[in-house]
Amino acid sequence: MPELIIPKDLLEKILDHCKMAFPNEACGILAGKGEQVSRVYAMTNIEPSPVSYFMDPGEQFRVQKEMRERGEGMIAIFHSHPQSPAYPSAKDVKLAFYDDAVYMIVGLSGSGADEIRAFNIREGNVTEIGIRAVE
């Protein structure tokens, strides 16, 4: 996947969710078809921590069922880095279990200069992909 295509209002929704969880990490799932994101699922981090996240398994199951019913798939998993840059940590790489999903990371600087980046993570290899915000 060369780039992730996402409406600007959904990027704002992601950013808002991440800021609300601060100083802990936030997490969520992006659904849609192909490279086009059409829905954001803001998930519960049941491991509230500034350096880690773990999605609620029951909530994740319900979201995956809803995506199937809508004819959508999981395009990406997002989480925030409240105290570090928007780049996968060693733990992020180790826990990247979905080869076909993009991993989006929101870096929160606290200065208002927030950063959102996306990556393919396969077999320990990290490759950045573009994000195209659309109306």
Residue pairs with C-beta under 8 A, 6 or more apart in sequence:
1 35
1 102
1 120
1 129
2 35
2 129
2 130
3 35
3 118
3 129
3 130
3 131
3 132
4 30
4 35
4 37
4 75
4 76
4 102
4 104
4 118
4 129
4 130
4 131
4 132
5 35
5 36
5 37
5 132
5 134
6 30
6 36
6 37
6 131
6 132
6 133
6 134
7 37
7 38
7 133
7 134
7 135
8 133
8 134
8 135
10 30
10 37
10 39
10 40
11 116
11 131
11 133
13 40
13 42
14 28
14 30
14 40
14 42
14 78
14 104
14 106
14 116
15 106
15 114
15 116
17 26
17 28
17 40
17 42
18 26
18 80
18 82
18 106
18 108
18 114
19 108
20 26
21 45
21 48
21 80
21 82
22 80
22 82
22 108
23 50
23 82
23 83
24 45
24 48
24 49
24 50
24 82
25 45
25 48
25 49
25 50
25 51
25 52
25 53
25 79
25 80
25 81
25 82
26 42
26 45
26 53
26 79
26 80
26 106
27 43
27 45
27 53
27 54
27 55
27 77
27 78
27 79
27 80
28 40
28 41
28 42
28 43
28 77
28 78
28 79
29 40
29 41
29 43
29 55
29 60
29 63
29 67
29 74
29 76
29 77
29 78
30 37
30 39
30 40
30 41
30 74
30 75
30 76
30 77
30 78
30 102
30 104
31 37
31 38
31 39
31 40
31 41
31 63
31 67
31 70
31 72
31 73
31 74
31 75
32 38
32 39
32 72
32 73
32 75
33 71
33 72
33 73
34 75
35 75
36 75
37 75
37 76
38 72
39 67
39 70
39 72
41 63
43 55
43 56
43 59
43 60
43 63
44 55
44 56
44 59
45 53
45 54
45 55
46 54
46 55
46 56
47 53
47 54
50 82
50 83
51 83
51 89
51 91
52 91
53 79
64 74
67 73
67 74
74 98
74 101
75 101
75 102
76 101
76 102
76 103
76 104
76 118
77 98
77 101
77 102
77 103
77 104
78 103
78 104
78 105
78 106
79 92
79 104
79 105
79 106
80 105
80 106
80 107
80 108
81 87
81 89
81 105
81 106
81 107
81 108
82 108
83 108
84 107
85 107
85 115
86 105
86 106
86 107
86 115
86 116
86 117
87 105
87 107
87 117
87 119
87 126
88 96
88 103
88 105
88 119
88 121
88 126
92 103
92 105
92 121
93 121
93 124
93 126
96 103
96 121
96 122
99 122
102 118
102 119
102 120
102 129
103 118
103 119
103 120
103 121
104 116
104 117
104 118
104 119
104 131
105 116
105 117
105 118
105 119
106 114
106 115
106 116
107 114
107 115
107 116
107 117
108 114
109 115
116 131
117 128
117 131
118 128
118 129
118 130
118 131
119 126
119 127
119 128
119 129
120 126
120 127
120 129
121 127
